[in-house]
Amino acid sequence: MTENTSRFVQIHALVSYPPSNLNRDDMGRPKTAVMGGKQRLRISSQSLKRAWRESEFFLEALSGHVGIRTKRLGEKVYFALITGSSLSSVLNNTEDKVNPAMDEISAQKWTEYVVQVFAKVDTNTKFRAEQLVHVSHEEISQIDKFLAKIAKNGEEPTDSEDLKSLMLKPVTDVDIALFGRMIAASPKYGVDAAAQVAHPITIHPVVIEDDYFTAVDDLNSHDEDAGAAHLGVSEYGAGVFYTYVCINRELLIENLGGDVDLATRAICALIECVAKIGPRGKQNSYASRVYASYMMVELGSYQPRSLAAAFLGPLSGDNYLLSGISRLEQECEALDSAYGPCADARCVLNVPKGEGTLQDVLKFVSGKDA
């Protein structure tokens, strides 16, 4: 198989979760959406993307190409200056003492200079940014070079470009290239997301149920009180979710400065995360760790489209997964019939039927052995 040169990679997956509370709203309830006149469970795309980019698999597969997302960049820069450490070591919770330590007043001044390159400083805090800042590893290295320079000779920045050079574009960190970043202080260094992630929803109606629970005091001898030491109520739901992800491969390569190999690795890593990694909400209570039961990956340069309309009419019956696979494939065929082929090629992983493997999917996408 030749290397994939398609513009778009589309991922359609069905994932069956047992009773769980994967992604909660402000009241602690599982998130929901109304579709087809029926309540469905919903998972926010933000919670999914965070789970993916922080998973051990993603970090290992793309080691050295995952950025840091924080409002505390200034706090770390300040600590690096007053201790003489590099920012890289401080972010890794170590101190390598590579520079002369700076006095607190000077360190505060320089910290404010650096943070304002990436975001406005929150006036209610000392160094925190007003918004989350997604910083690449190369930008952290640039900051380290700058800190070393000012720590050793204390010179003032000669012009605004002296500081603006701290921010880089294109980036080499995959999570920034995939999911984008907005830099309000320097819009031209923002990155358009190459991956679009829909909110997964259940393909059938759901009822959110109450879980009344108690905790027992191990040292309660029941001499005076045989009751529980604590009681509470949690809410949960279960269901088969449809997940849709669209990756603009051309934009991803552009975001990564033309690195085709890294872009391919990123796409394969994201597909494996879609298959294996879910939100981490209340895992200790429900152990809702599952793999995708069905996945269809499409390659092509046609206008992308979700297949969510397959489930506008909520499913019924006693096996939502099998019914969902059938409905999804029917919707795909119907769109092909109405509009012409919506993809150049497809690869399917169907666990209930024992068809396909994840390695087949990764080889299909990359054009080479996974």
FIGU-75676 format. One record per residue (C-alpha): residue in one letter; x, y, z. Coordinates in nm, 3 decimals. Layout:
// residues N
<r res="a" east="X" north="Y" up="Z"/>
...
END
This chain:
// residues 370
<r res="m" east="0.000" north="0.000" up="0.000"/>
<r res="t" east="0.130" north="0.348" up="-0.085"/>
<r res="e" east="0.151" north="0.620" up="0.177"/>
<r res="n" east="-0.179" north="0.792" up="0.250"/>
<r res="t" east="-0.209" north="1.126" up="0.068"/>
<r res="s" east="-0.582" north="1.183" up="0.125"/>
<r res="r" east="-0.683" north="1.522" up="0.255"/>
<r res="f" east="-0.925" north="1.397" up="0.520"/>
<r res="v" east="-0.925" north="1.107" up="0.765"/>
<r res="q" east="-1.268" north="1.045" up="0.917"/>
<r res="i" east="-1.324" north="0.817" up="1.215"/>
<r res="h" east="-1.662" north="0.672" up="1.311"/>
<r res="a" east="-1.673" north="0.460" up="1.626"/>
<r res="l" east="-1.930" north="0.288" up="1.846"/>
<r res="v" east="-1.828" north="0.245" up="2.209"/>
<r res="s" east="-2.042" north="0.066" up="2.467"/>
<r res="y" east="-2.005" north="0.196" up="2.823"/>
<r res="p" east="-2.148" north="0.014" up="3.126"/>
<r res="p" east="-2.304" north="0.212" up="3.414"/>
<r res="s" east="-2.078" north="0.516" up="3.459"/>
<r res="n" east="-2.058" north="0.892" up="3.498"/>
<r res="l" east="-1.791" north="0.975" up="3.244"/>
<r res="n" east="-1.839" north="1.348" up="3.209"/>
<r res="r" east="-2.034" north="1.551" up="3.465"/>
<r res="d" east="-2.216" north="1.882" up="3.448"/>
<r res="d" east="-2.204" north="2.150" up="3.719"/>
<r res="m" east="-2.455" north="1.952" up="3.927"/>
<r res="g" east="-2.253" north="1.631" up="3.909"/>
<r res="r" east="-2.497" north="1.465" up="3.669"/>
<r res="p" east="-2.389" north="1.289" up="3.350"/>
<r res="k" east="-2.405" north="1.533" up="3.059"/>
<r res="t" east="-2.698" north="1.491" up="2.822"/>
<r res="a" east="-2.840" north="1.615" up="2.492"/>
<r res="v" east="-3.183" north="1.587" up="2.334"/>
<r res="m" east="-3.176" north="1.435" up="1.985"/>
<r res="g" east="-3.470" north="1.298" up="1.792"/>
<r res="g" east="-3.692" north="1.413" up="2.076"/>
<r res="k" east="-3.522" north="1.178" up="2.323"/>
<r res="q" east="-3.269" north="1.233" up="2.599"/>
<r res="r" east="-2.925" north="1.092" up="2.524"/>
<r res="l" east="-2.608" north="1.072" up="2.727"/>
<r res="r" east="-2.336" north="1.303" up="2.597"/>
<r res="i" east="-1.961" north="1.332" up="2.641"/>
<r res="s" east="-1.800" north="1.670" up="2.578"/>
<r res="s" east="-1.530" north="1.671" up="2.312"/>
<r res="q" east="-1.310" north="1.869" up="2.550"/>
<r res="s" east="-1.308" north="1.589" up="2.807"/>
<r res="l" east="-1.223" north="1.336" up="2.538"/>
<r res="k" east="-0.935" north="1.541" up="2.397"/>
<r res="r" east="-0.789" north="1.589" up="2.742"/>
<r res="a" east="-0.810" north="1.217" up="2.816"/>
<r res="w" east="-0.642" north="1.140" up="2.483"/>
<r res="r" east="-0.356" north="1.388" up="2.510"/>
<r res="e" east="-0.282" north="1.289" up="2.872"/>
<r res="s" east="-0.300" north="0.914" up="2.816"/>
<r res="e" east="0.018" north="0.715" up="2.866"/>
<r res="f" east="-0.017" north="0.579" up="2.516"/>
<r res="f" east="-0.031" north="0.924" up="2.352"/>
<r res="l" east="0.263" north="1.051" up="2.557"/>
<r res="e" east="0.473" north="0.745" up="2.477"/>
<r res="a" east="0.385" north="0.729" up="2.108"/>
<r res="l" east="0.461" north="1.098" up="2.058"/>
<r res="s" east="0.730" north="1.152" up="2.320"/>
<r res="g" east="0.892" north="1.493" up="2.285"/>
<r res="h" east="0.603" north="1.623" up="2.075"/>
<r res="v" east="0.338" north="1.700" up="2.338"/>
<r res="g" east="0.305" north="2.054" up="2.471"/>
<r res="i" east="0.205" north="2.199" up="2.807"/>
<r res="r" east="-0.128" north="2.374" up="2.866"/>
<r res="t" east="-0.134" north="2.601" up="3.168"/>
<r res="k" east="-0.216" north="2.939" up="3.321"/>
<r res="r" east="0.084" north="2.901" up="3.555"/>
<r res="l" east="0.364" north="2.960" up="3.307"/>
<r res="g" east="0.461" north="3.282" up="3.489"/>
<r res="e" east="0.490" north="3.108" up="3.825"/>
<r res="k" east="0.727" north="2.854" up="3.673"/>
<r res="v" east="0.934" north="3.121" up="3.494"/>
<r res="y" east="0.964" north="3.321" up="3.817"/>
<r res="f" east="1.078" north="3.015" up="4.012"/>
<r res="a" east="1.333" north="2.932" up="3.742"/>
<r res="l" east="1.479" north="3.284" up="3.763"/>
<r res="i" east="1.510" north="3.306" up="4.141"/>
<r res="t" east="1.663" north="2.957" up="4.166"/>
<r res="g" east="1.881" north="2.975" up="3.855"/>
<r res="s" east="1.714" north="2.667" up="3.713"/>
<r res="s" east="1.600" north="2.609" up="3.357"/>
<r res="l" east="1.228" north="2.633" up="3.289"/>
<r res="s" east="1.240" north="2.282" up="3.139"/>
<r res="s" east="1.362" north="2.134" up="3.467"/>
<r res="v" east="1.110" north="2.331" up="3.676"/>
<r res="l" east="0.826" north="2.201" up="3.459"/>
<r res="n" east="0.957" north="1.850" up="3.528"/>
<r res="n" east="0.965" north="1.923" up="3.903"/>
<r res="t" east="1.344" north="1.929" up="3.922"/>
<r res="e" east="1.605" north="2.203" up="3.957"/>
<r res="d" east="1.920" north="2.189" up="3.744"/>
<r res="k" east="2.083" north="2.519" up="3.853"/>
<r res="v" east="2.221" north="2.627" up="3.515"/>
<r res="n" east="2.208" north="3.007" up="3.562"/>
<r res="p" east="2.299" north="3.264" up="3.828"/>
<r res="a" east="2.002" north="3.317" up="4.063"/>
<r res="m" east="1.820" north="3.647" up="4.015"/>
<r res="d" east="1.688" north="3.879" up="4.286"/>
<r res="e" east="1.312" north="3.878" up="4.339"/>
<r res="i" east="1.242" north="4.228" up="4.203"/>
<r res="s" east="1.430" north="4.166" up="3.878"/>
<r res="a" east="1.278" north="3.820" up="3.847"/>
<r res="q" east="0.929" north="3.965" up="3.882"/>
<r res="k" east="0.996" north="4.219" up="3.607"/>
<r res="w" east="1.133" north="3.961" up="3.365"/>
<r res="t" east="0.855" north="3.716" up="3.442"/>
<r res="e" east="0.594" north="3.974" up="3.347"/>
<r res="y" east="0.781" north="4.043" up="3.022"/>
<r res="v" east="0.779" north="3.674" up="2.930"/>
<r res="v" east="0.419" north="3.594" up="3.026"/>
<r res="q" east="0.279" north="3.893" up="2.836"/>
<r res="v" east="0.419" north="3.747" up="2.515"/>
<r res="f" east="0.178" north="3.454" up="2.548"/>
<r res="a" east="-0.120" north="3.607" up="2.729"/>
<r res="k" east="-0.240" north="3.896" up="2.939"/>
<r res="v" east="-0.151" north="3.868" up="3.305"/>
<r res="d" east="-0.444" north="3.830" up="3.544"/>
<r res="t" east="-0.438" north="4.145" up="3.759"/>
<r res="n" east="-0.582" north="3.951" up="4.053"/>
<r res="t" east="-0.280" north="3.723" up="4.063"/>
<r res="k" east="0.092" north="3.782" up="4.059"/>
<r res="f" east="0.199" north="3.595" up="3.748"/>
<r res="r" east="-0.088" north="3.383" up="3.619"/>
<r res="a" east="-0.221" north="3.435" up="3.268"/>
<r res="e" east="-0.585" north="3.526" up="3.208"/>
<r res="q" east="-0.628" north="3.223" up="2.983"/>
<r res="l" east="-0.479" north="2.880" up="2.940"/>
<r res="v" east="-0.162" north="2.899" up="2.733"/>
<r res="h" east="-0.056" north="2.606" up="2.518"/>
<r res="v" east="0.323" north="2.618" up="2.498"/>
<r res="s" east="0.530" north="2.389" up="2.277"/>
<r res="h" east="0.851" north="2.220" up="2.386"/>
<r res="e" east="1.047" north="2.426" up="2.134"/>
<r res="e" east="0.902" north="2.745" up="2.283"/>
<r res="i" east="1.005" north="2.628" up="2.629"/>
<r res="s" east="1.357" north="2.584" up="2.491"/>
<r res="q" east="1.342" north="2.936" up="2.348"/>
<r res="i" east="1.236" north="3.072" up="2.687"/>
<r res="d" east="1.526" north="2.885" up="2.849"/>
<r res="k" east="1.773" north="3.048" up="2.609"/>
<r res="f" east="1.623" north="3.387" up="2.689"/>
<r res="l" east="1.636" north="3.328" up="3.066"/>
<r res="a" east="1.999" north="3.219" up="3.042"/>
<r res="k" east="2.083" north="3.535" up="2.850"/>
<r res="i" east="1.923" north="3.778" up="3.095"/>
<r res="a" east="2.043" north="3.585" up="3.403"/>
<r res="k" east="2.405" north="3.608" up="3.293"/>
<r res="n" east="2.426" north="3.970" up="3.178"/>
<r res="g" east="2.097" north="4.123" up="3.291"/>
<r res="e" east="2.048" north="4.319" up="2.971"/>
<r res="e" east="1.717" north="4.478" up="2.884"/>
<r res="p" east="1.533" north="4.355" up="2.575"/>
<r res="t" east="1.649" north="4.567" up="2.281"/>
<r res="d" east="1.307" north="4.566" up="2.111"/>
<r res="s" east="0.978" north="4.383" up="2.106"/>
<r res="e" east="1.120" north="4.122" up="1.866"/>
<r res="d" east="1.360" north="4.012" up="2.139"/>
<r res="l" east="1.060" north="3.879" up="2.328"/>
<r res="k" east="0.839" north="3.789" up="2.034"/>
<r res="s" east="1.104" north="3.539" up="1.924"/>
<r res="l" east="0.994" north="3.325" up="2.220"/>
<r res="m" east="0.683" north="3.222" up="2.028"/>
<r res="l" east="0.715" north="2.991" up="1.730"/>
<r res="k" east="0.508" north="2.885" up="1.431"/>
<r res="p" east="0.493" north="2.622" up="1.291"/>
<r res="v" east="0.506" north="2.395" up="1.595"/>
<r res="t" east="0.637" north="2.042" up="1.643"/>
<r res="d" east="0.402" north="1.947" up="1.926"/>
<r res="v" east="0.129" north="1.720" up="1.798"/>
<r res="d" east="-0.142" north="1.813" up="2.047"/>
<r res="i" east="-0.119" north="2.179" up="1.944"/>
<r res="a" east="-0.119" north="2.086" up="1.575"/>
<r res="l" east="-0.418" north="1.854" up="1.618"/>
<r res="f" east="-0.636" north="2.050" up="1.859"/>
<r res="g" east="-0.515" north="2.405" up="1.793"/>
<r res="r" east="-0.446" north="2.695" up="2.022"/>
<r res="m" east="-0.566" north="3.052" up="2.055"/>
<r res="i" east="-0.317" north="3.320" up="2.160"/>
<r res="a" east="-0.516" north="3.638" up="2.221"/>
<r res="a" east="-0.201" north="3.839" up="2.293"/>
<r res="s" east="-0.039" north="3.731" up="1.963"/>
<r res="p" east="-0.310" north="3.610" up="1.722"/>
<r res="k" east="-0.069" north="3.531" up="1.437"/>
<r res="y" east="0.083" north="3.256" up="1.650"/>
<r res="g" east="-0.252" north="3.085" up="1.695"/>
<r res="v" east="-0.292" north="2.741" up="1.538"/>
<r res="d" east="-0.607" north="2.621" up="1.362"/>
<r res="a" east="-0.707" north="2.278" up="1.486"/>
<r res="a" east="-0.649" north="2.001" up="1.232"/>
<r res="a" east="-0.882" north="1.763" up="1.418"/>
<r res="q" east="-1.252" north="1.822" up="1.473"/>
<r res="v" east="-1.408" north="1.612" up="1.750"/>
<r res="a" east="-1.786" north="1.578" up="1.785"/>
<r res="h" east="-1.959" north="1.528" up="2.118"/>
<r res="p" east="-2.027" north="1.154" up="2.142"/>
<r res="i" east="-2.393" north="1.075" up="2.210"/>
<r res="t" east="-2.580" north="0.754" up="2.285"/>
<r res="i" east="-2.756" north="0.603" up="1.987"/>
<r res="h" east="-3.062" north="0.524" up="2.198"/>
<r res="p" east="-3.270" north="0.694" up="2.470"/>
<r res="v" east="-3.135" north="0.688" up="2.823"/>
<r res="v" east="-3.264" north="0.727" up="3.175"/>
<r res="i" east="-3.021" north="0.872" up="3.429"/>
<r res="e" east="-3.047" north="0.667" up="3.747"/>
<r res="d" east="-2.967" north="0.738" up="4.110"/>
<r res="d" east="-2.705" north="0.541" up="4.298"/>
<r res="y" east="-2.769" north="0.561" up="4.674"/>
<r res="f" east="-2.447" north="0.464" up="4.852"/>
<r res="t" east="-2.318" north="0.438" up="5.208"/>
<r res="a" east="-1.980" north="0.408" up="5.377"/>
<r res="v" east="-1.924" north="0.208" up="5.694"/>
<r res="d" east="-1.697" north="0.311" up="5.982"/>
<r res="d" east="-1.455" north="0.022" up="6.038"/>
<r res="l" east="-1.424" north="0.108" up="6.409"/>
<r res="n" east="-1.797" north="0.127" up="6.474"/>
<r res="s" east="-1.877" north="-0.162" up="6.712"/>
<r res="h" east="-2.254" north="-0.097" up="6.677"/>
<r res="d" east="-2.282" north="-0.055" up="7.057"/>
<r res="e" east="-2.464" north="0.274" up="7.017"/>
<r res="d" east="-2.517" north="0.328" up="6.645"/>
<r res="a" east="-2.536" north="0.063" up="6.374"/>
<r res="g" east="-2.589" north="0.317" up="6.097"/>
<r res="a" east="-2.356" north="0.417" up="5.817"/>
<r res="a" east="-2.086" north="0.677" up="5.874"/>
<r res="h" east="-2.163" north="0.845" up="5.543"/>
<r res="l" east="-2.432" north="0.830" up="5.279"/>
<r res="g" east="-2.486" north="1.003" up="4.950"/>
<r res="v" east="-2.641" north="0.987" up="4.606"/>
<r res="s" east="-2.460" north="0.971" up="4.274"/>
<r res="e" east="-2.609" north="0.958" up="3.927"/>
<r res="y" east="-2.507" north="0.740" up="3.635"/>
<r res="g" east="-2.611" north="0.609" up="3.298"/>
<r res="a" east="-2.510" north="0.344" up="3.045"/>
<r res="g" east="-2.517" north="0.330" up="2.670"/>
<r res="v" east="-2.360" north="0.284" up="2.329"/>
<r res="f" east="-2.202" north="0.607" up="2.207"/>
<r res="y" east="-2.137" north="0.721" up="1.850"/>
<r res="t" east="-1.808" north="0.909" up="1.819"/>
<r res="y" east="-1.703" north="1.109" up="1.512"/>
<r res="v" east="-1.362" north="1.264" up="1.447"/>
<r res="c" east="-1.245" north="1.439" up="1.130"/>
<r res="i" east="-0.875" north="1.508" up="1.071"/>
<r res="n" east="-0.761" north="1.751" up="0.803"/>
<r res="r" east="-0.436" north="1.576" up="0.713"/>
<r res="e" east="-0.310" north="1.860" up="0.492"/>
<r res="l" east="-0.362" north="2.117" up="0.768"/>
<r res="l" east="-0.195" north="1.887" up="1.020"/>
<r res="i" east="0.114" north="1.859" up="0.800"/>
<r res="e" east="0.114" north="2.237" up="0.754"/>
<r res="n" east="0.082" north="2.292" up="1.130"/>
<r res="l" east="0.379" north="2.060" up="1.185"/>
<r res="g" east="0.598" north="2.249" up="0.939"/>
<r res="g" east="0.572" north="1.991" up="0.662"/>
<r res="d" east="0.671" north="1.689" up="0.872"/>
<r res="v" east="0.471" north="1.415" up="0.697"/>
<r res="d" east="0.609" north="1.132" up="0.911"/>
<r res="l" east="0.517" north="1.307" up="1.237"/>
<r res="a" east="0.171" north="1.386" up="1.100"/>
<r res="t" east="0.118" north="1.019" up="1.016"/>
<r res="r" east="0.233" north="0.915" up="1.363"/>
<r res="a" east="-0.007" north="1.170" up="1.511"/>
<r res="i" east="-0.302" north="1.038" up="1.313"/>
<r res="c" east="-0.225" north="0.678" up="1.410"/>
<r res="a" east="-0.187" north="0.778" up="1.775"/>
<r res="l" east="-0.520" north="0.961" up="1.769"/>
<r res="i" east="-0.697" north="0.663" up="1.609"/>
<r res="e" east="-0.558" north="0.431" up="1.876"/>
<r res="c" east="-0.675" north="0.674" up="2.145"/>
<r res="v" east="-1.026" north="0.683" up="1.995"/>
<r res="a" east="-1.026" north="0.303" up="2.007"/>
<r res="k" east="-0.888" north="0.261" up="2.359"/>
<r res="i" east="-0.909" north="0.579" up="2.569"/>
<r res="g" east="-1.223" north="0.729" up="2.724"/>
<r res="p" east="-1.296" north="1.003" up="2.978"/>
<r res="r" east="-1.165" north="0.940" up="3.327"/>
<r res="g" east="-1.468" north="1.060" up="3.523"/>
<r res="k" east="-1.544" north="0.846" up="3.831"/>
<r res="q" east="-1.327" north="0.559" up="3.713"/>
<r res="n" east="-1.265" north="0.444" up="4.071"/>
<r res="s" east="-1.639" north="0.414" up="4.125"/>
<r res="y" east="-1.738" north="0.251" up="3.796"/>
<r res="a" east="-1.422" north="0.114" up="3.625"/>
<r res="s" east="-1.569" north="0.214" up="3.289"/>
<r res="r" east="-1.264" north="0.121" up="3.083"/>
<r res="v" east="-1.370" north="-0.008" up="2.743"/>
<r res="y" east="-1.244" north="-0.038" up="2.385"/>
<r res="a" east="-1.440" north="0.059" up="2.077"/>
<r res="s" east="-1.657" north="-0.227" up="1.952"/>
<r res="y" east="-1.679" north="-0.087" up="1.601"/>
<r res="m" east="-1.468" north="0.154" up="1.401"/>
<r res="m" east="-1.489" north="0.269" up="1.042"/>
<r res="v" east="-1.207" north="0.489" up="0.912"/>
<r res="e" east="-1.246" north="0.670" up="0.580"/>
<r res="l" east="-0.987" north="0.833" up="0.356"/>
<r res="g" east="-1.063" north="1.087" up="0.085"/>
<r res="s" east="-1.070" north="1.447" up="-0.026"/>
<r res="y" east="-1.447" north="1.481" up="-0.040"/>
<r res="q" east="-1.639" north="1.716" up="0.190"/>
<r res="p" east="-1.645" north="1.540" up="0.532"/>
<r res="r" east="-1.977" north="1.441" up="0.688"/>
<r res="s" east="-2.082" north="1.288" up="1.016"/>
<r res="l" east="-2.308" north="0.984" up="1.020"/>
<r res="a" east="-2.491" north="1.100" up="1.333"/>
<r res="a" east="-2.818" north="1.126" up="1.137"/>
<r res="a" east="-2.824" north="0.745" up="1.144"/>
<r res="f" east="-2.935" north="0.776" up="1.505"/>
<r res="l" east="-3.177" north="1.066" up="1.477"/>
<r res="g" east="-3.442" north="0.804" up="1.531"/>
<r res="p" east="-3.327" north="0.645" up="1.860"/>
<r res="l" east="-3.269" north="0.271" up="1.853"/>
<r res="s" east="-3.479" north="0.026" up="2.047"/>
<r res="g" east="-3.447" north="-0.347" up="2.114"/>
<r res="d" east="-3.214" north="-0.555" up="2.326"/>
<r res="n" east="-2.882" north="-0.517" up="2.140"/>
<r res="y" east="-2.806" north="-0.156" up="2.067"/>
<r res="l" east="-2.455" north="-0.235" up="1.949"/>
<r res="l" east="-2.549" north="-0.471" up="1.665"/>
<r res="s" east="-2.841" north="-0.251" up="1.564"/>
<r res="g" east="-2.614" north="0.053" up="1.575"/>
<r res="i" east="-2.355" north="-0.105" up="1.346"/>
<r res="s" east="-2.627" north="-0.194" up="1.095"/>
<r res="r" east="-2.782" north="0.154" up="1.110"/>
<r res="l" east="-2.443" north="0.324" up="1.073"/>
<r res="e" east="-2.349" north="0.123" up="0.765"/>
<r res="q" east="-2.692" north="0.180" up="0.612"/>
<r res="e" east="-2.655" north="0.556" up="0.657"/>
<r res="c" east="-2.312" north="0.547" up="0.496"/>
<r res="e" east="-2.448" north="0.354" up="0.195"/>
<r res="a" east="-2.747" north="0.588" up="0.165"/>
<r res="l" east="-2.525" north="0.897" up="0.154"/>
<r res="d" east="-2.300" north="0.733" up="-0.105"/>
<r res="s" east="-2.610" north="0.657" up="-0.313"/>
<r res="a" east="-2.742" north="1.012" up="-0.287"/>
<r res="y" east="-2.419" north="1.208" up="-0.329"/>
<r res="g" east="-2.180" north="0.967" up="-0.492"/>
<r res="p" east="-1.883" north="0.812" up="-0.310"/>
<r res="c" east="-1.814" north="1.016" up="0.005"/>
<r res="a" east="-1.472" north="0.852" up="0.056"/>
<r res="d" east="-1.203" north="0.697" up="-0.161"/>
<r res="a" east="-1.148" north="0.402" up="0.071"/>
<r res="r" east="-1.271" north="0.259" up="0.401"/>
<r res="c" east="-1.138" north="0.019" up="0.662"/>
<r res="v" east="-1.362" north="-0.142" up="0.923"/>
<r res="l" east="-1.291" north="-0.296" up="1.263"/>
<r res="n" east="-1.599" north="-0.492" up="1.372"/>
<r res="v" east="-1.543" north="-0.669" up="1.705"/>
<r res="p" east="-1.883" north="-0.848" up="1.727"/>
<r res="k" east="-1.828" north="-1.003" up="1.384"/>
<r res="g" east="-1.459" north="-1.066" up="1.439"/>
<r res="e" east="-1.370" north="-0.861" up="1.133"/>
<r res="g" east="-1.055" north="-0.650" up="1.105"/>
<r res="t" east="-0.794" north="-0.549" up="1.361"/>
<r res="l" east="-0.665" north="-0.220" up="1.495"/>
<r res="q" east="-0.333" north="-0.293" up="1.322"/>
<r res="d" east="-0.521" north="-0.324" up="0.992"/>
<r res="v" east="-0.672" north="0.020" up="1.049"/>
<r res="l" east="-0.337" north="0.178" up="1.135"/>
<r res="k" east="-0.172" north="0.020" up="0.830"/>
<r res="f" east="-0.461" north="0.144" up="0.614"/>
<r res="v" east="-0.418" north="0.500" up="0.737"/>
<r res="s" east="-0.039" north="0.515" up="0.727"/>
<r res="g" east="0.011" north="0.310" up="0.412"/>
<r res="k" east="0.274" north="0.102" up="0.587"/>
<r res="d" east="0.306" north="-0.164" up="0.854"/>
<r res="a" east="0.192" north="-0.024" up="1.192"/>
END
